[in-house]
Amino acid sequence: MAADVCDYYRVDELLSVEQRQVRASVRRFVDEEFLPTVRQHFAAATFPTELTPRIAALGGFGPTVPTEYGGAGLDSISYGLMCLELERGDSGLRSFASVQSSLVMYPILTYGSEAQKRHWLPKLARGEAIGCFGLTEPDYGSNPGGMITRARRVDGGFILNGTKRWITNGSIADVAVVWAKLADDEGQDRIHGFLVEKERQGFARPLMHGKWSLRASITSELIFEDCFVPEENLLPGVASLRGPLSCLTQARFGISWGALGAALACYECALGYSKSRVVFSRPIGGYQLVQAKLVHMLSEITKGQLLAWRLATLKDAGTMRSEQVSLAKMNNVSAALGIARLARDILGANGISDDYPVIRHMLNLETVNTYEGTEDVHRLTLGRDITGLSAFE
Ligand SMILES: Cc1cc2nc3c(=O)[nH]c(=O)nc-3n(C[C@H](O)[C@H](O)[C@H](O)COP(=O)(O)OP(=O)(O)OC[C@H]3O[C@@H](n4cnc5c(N)ncnc54)[C@H](O)[C@@H]3O)c2cc1C
C-alpha cells in the first residue's frame, strides 16, 4: 500500500496524510538501515539489536499505546502500515516489534497495575527494555490451556516452575510476560500472567538453534526452576486463558498487515524479474503461464489489502471480533506464502539465491503461517463461529 508499489484498487486514497507519513518513515528506515544487512543476519541467525533505538524513534514499540505511557498514540491503520513496511524488510523485524507492542506492552497496559504500567511501558516504548511473551510449551502449542508451567503461592510472592519454548526475543529480553497456572482459593487452576525480569534466580533463557525459518530473529526457551517472583509482578487484571488469547488477537491483527509486506516484496521482485529475464524468444513475463501467476499474486494482494484496511477500521471503531482477526490472519498469511512460492518459481534457480529476497520471505512465512495460531486452528475457529459447533477436540 505504498504509493509506488502495488495498489491496484487505490487503497492509498483511504489513508490520511499522517498515515502515509508514518508509512514513509518506516519504509525509509527499512530500505536504508535494515535491508543492507539482512542477508548477513539471516545467514548468521542473528538479529540487529543495534537498530532498537531507531525502531523506538519511529514509534514502532507500542504505536497505539497512549502517549501518557510513552506510546505513540496512533490509530490501527498506522500500526498496520508499520507492520507491513517492517515485514517488507523481513518477518523477523516485524516479529521483533510485534512481540514488544502486542504481546508485552498490550498485556501490561490492559491487565497491569498502575505501578507496572508506569515502570515498564515508557522503557519498552523507548526500546530501553525488550520484552518477550512466554505461552507456548514443548507439549502445548495450539492448546495452550493445557500448559504445565505452574505458579505456587509463597510468602511475598510466587514460585514458578516449567518450560516455555519457541519464544521470540527470549534470550535478549529484559522482561518476560509468562503465563502459568495458579490455584485460586477454591483450589481451581487459573491462568495468570507474571512479569519476570531477566535477573531472577532460577530463570534461564537458552537460545534455540537450527531454525531454517525466521533466522534473523532470536528464538529461545524460558526455563523456570523454583524461580521466585514477588507479589507485585503478577498482572492483576486477568485470571484466565482470555488474557494470553487477547494479546494474540492484537498480534494477529499486525500479522495480517505484515504478511502483505512480505507478499509485496515477492510480487515486485517477480514482476521485475519477469520483464527482464529472456527465455527462448522473449521475456518470461510475456508467456501466458507466467502472467497467470503474476495476476494471481496481484489479486491475492489486492484482496488482502482490502481485508486489512477494513479490519483496522473495525478495530478503531471498537467492534472488531477476534474471529474476524482469525480470518484476516489465516487468509493473508496463507496468500503471502502462496505468493512467495510462486515468486520463487518465477525466478527459477535465482529463486533459491539470497541475491534476491524471495527465498528468505518464503522460508519466514512458513513460521508466520504456524505461529499465533496455525492456519488450520484459525480455520477451526471460523468453522465454530459459523456453525456453532466446535471441531477442536
Ligand atoms: C519462530 C517461532 C517463533 C515463535 N514465537 C513465539 C513466542 O514468542 N511466544 C510463544 O508463546 N510462542 C511462540 N511460537 C510458538 C507458536 O505459537 C506455536 O508453534 C504454534 O502455536 C503452534 O503450536 P505447535 O508448534 O505446538 O504445533 P501443534 O499445536 O503441535 O500443531 C501441529 C499441527 O497440528 C495441527 N492441529 C493442532 N490442533 C488441531 C486440531 N484440533 N485439529 C486439526 N489440526 C490440529 C496444527 O494446525 C498443526 O498443523 C513461535 C513459533 C515459532 C516457529
The ligand as an SDF file (V2000), in Angstrom:
LIG
                    3D

 53 58  0  0  0  0  0  0  0  0999 V2000
    9.9560  -18.9430   15.0630 C   0  0  0  0  0  0  0  0  0  0  0  0
    8.8240  -19.0690   16.0390 C   0  0  0  0  0  0  0  0  0  0  0  0
    8.5910  -18.0710   16.9730 C   0  0  0  0  0  0  0  0  0  0  0  0
    7.5870  -18.2140   17.9400 C   0  0  0  0  0  0  0  0  0  0  0  0
    7.4130  -17.2320   18.9010 N   0  0  0  0  0  0  0  0  0  0  0  0
    6.5690  -17.4770   19.9610 C   0  0  0  0  0  0  0  0  0  0  0  0
    6.5160  -16.5630   21.0720 C   0  0  0  0  0  0  0  0  0  0  0  0
    7.1590  -15.5010   21.0720 O   0  0  0  0  0  0  0  0  0  0  0  0
    5.7510  -16.9010   22.1520 N   0  0  0  0  0  0  0  0  0  0  0  0
    5.0140  -18.0550   22.2000 C   0  0  0  0  0  0  0  0  0  0  0  0
    4.3560  -18.3030   23.2160 O   0  0  0  0  0  0  0  0  0  0  0  0
    5.0350  -18.9300   21.1390 N   0  0  0  0  0  0  0  0  0  0  0  0
    5.7930  -18.6790   20.0420 C   0  0  0  0  0  0  0  0  0  0  0  0
    5.8530  -19.5660   18.9850 N   0  0  0  0  0  0  0  0  0  0  0  0
    5.0950  -20.8310   19.0700 C   0  0  0  0  0  0  0  0  0  0  0  0
    3.8870  -20.8840   18.1570 C   0  0  0  0  0  0  0  0  0  0  0  0
    2.8900  -20.0070   18.5710 O   0  0  0  0  0  0  0  0  0  0  0  0
    3.4220  -22.3630   18.1000 C   0  0  0  0  0  0  0  0  0  0  0  0
    4.4150  -23.0690   17.3710 O   0  0  0  0  0  0  0  0  0  0  0  0
    2.0550  -22.5140   17.4670 C   0  0  0  0  0  0  0  0  0  0  0  0
    1.0530  -22.0670   18.3380 O   0  0  0  0  0  0  0  0  0  0  0  0
    1.7470  -23.9730   17.0720 C   0  0  0  0  0  0  0  0  0  0  0  0
    1.9950  -24.8250   18.1290 O   0  0  0  0  0  0  0  0  0  0  0  0
    2.8730  -26.1530   17.9160 P   0  0  0  0  0  0  0  0  0  0  0  0
    4.1180  -25.7590   17.2110 O   0  0  0  0  0  0  0  0  0  0  0  0
    2.9940  -26.8120   19.2470 O   0  0  0  0  0  0  0  0  0  0  0  0
    2.0180  -27.0320   16.9220 O   0  0  0  0  0  0  0  0  0  0  0  0
    0.8810  -28.0930   17.3350 P   0  0  0  0  0  0  0  0  0  0  0  0
   -0.1140  -27.4450   18.2260 O   0  0  0  0  0  0  0  0  0  0  0  0
    1.5420  -29.3300   17.8070 O   0  0  0  0  0  0  0  0  0  0  0  0
    0.2130  -28.3670   15.9100 O   0  0  0  0  0  0  0  0  0  0  0  0
    0.7860  -29.2830   14.9800 C   0  0  0  0  0  0  0  0  0  0  0  0
   -0.1860  -29.4350   13.8130 C   0  0  0  0  0  0  0  0  0  0  0  0
   -1.4320  -29.9460   14.2800 O   0  0  0  0  0  0  0  0  0  0  0  0
   -2.4920  -29.1250   13.8270 C   0  0  0  0  0  0  0  0  0  0  0  0
   -3.5660  -29.1100   14.8180 N   0  0  0  0  0  0  0  0  0  0  0  0
   -3.4940  -28.7350   16.1190 C   0  0  0  0  0  0  0  0  0  0  0  0
   -4.7000  -28.8660   16.7020 N   0  0  0  0  0  0  0  0  0  0  0  0
   -5.5460  -29.3420   15.7700 C   0  0  0  0  0  0  0  0  0  0  0  0
   -6.9350  -29.7030   15.7640 C   0  0  0  0  0  0  0  0  0  0  0  0
   -7.6960  -29.5600   16.8580 N   0  0  0  0  0  0  0  0  0  0  0  0
   -7.4580  -30.1720   14.6090 N   0  0  0  0  0  0  0  0  0  0  0  0
   -6.7160  -30.2760   13.4940 C   0  0  0  0  0  0  0  0  0  0  0  0
   -5.4000  -29.9660   13.4340 N   0  0  0  0  0  0  0  0  0  0  0  0
   -4.8300  -29.5030   14.5650 C   0  0  0  0  0  0  0  0  0  0  0  0
   -1.8800  -27.7480   13.6470 C   0  0  0  0  0  0  0  0  0  0  0  0
   -2.6520  -26.9460   12.7280 O   0  0  0  0  0  0  0  0  0  0  0  0
   -0.5070  -28.1200   13.1020 C   0  0  0  0  0  0  0  0  0  0  0  0
   -0.5980  -28.3470   11.7130 O   0  0  0  0  0  0  0  0  0  0  0  0
    6.7800  -19.3840   17.9490 C   0  0  0  0  0  0  0  0  0  0  0  0
    6.9820  -20.3720   16.9500 C   0  0  0  0  0  0  0  0  0  0  0  0
    7.9860  -20.2110   16.0060 C   0  0  0  0  0  0  0  0  0  0  0  0
    8.1830  -21.2890   14.9730 C   0  0  0  0  0  0  0  0  0  0  0  0
  1  2  1  0
  2  3  1  0
  2 52  2  0
  3  4  2  0
  4  5  1  0
  4 50  1  0
  5  6  2  0
  6  7  1  0
  6 13  1  0
  7  8  2  0
  7  9  1  0
  9 10  1  0
 10 11  2  0
 10 12  1  0
 12 13  2  0
 13 14  1  0
 14 15  1  0
 14 50  1  0
 15 16  1  0
 16 17  1  0
 16 18  1  0
 18 19  1  0
 18 20  1  0
 20 21  1  0
 20 22  1  0
 22 23  1  0
 23 24  1  0
 24 25  2  0
 24 26  1  0
 24 27  1  0
 27 28  1  0
 28 29  2  0
 28 30  1  0
 28 31  1  0
 31 32  1  0
 32 33  1  0
 33 34  1  0
 33 48  1  0
 34 35  1  0
 35 36  1  0
 35 46  1  0
 36 37  1  0
 36 45  1  0
 37 38  2  0
 38 39  1  0
 39 40  1  0
 39 45  2  0
 40 41  1  0
 40 42  2  0
 42 43  1  0
 43 44  2  0
 44 45  1  0
 46 47  1  0
 46 48  1  0
 48 49  1  0
 50 51  2  0
 51 52  1  0
 52 53  1  0
M  END
$$$$
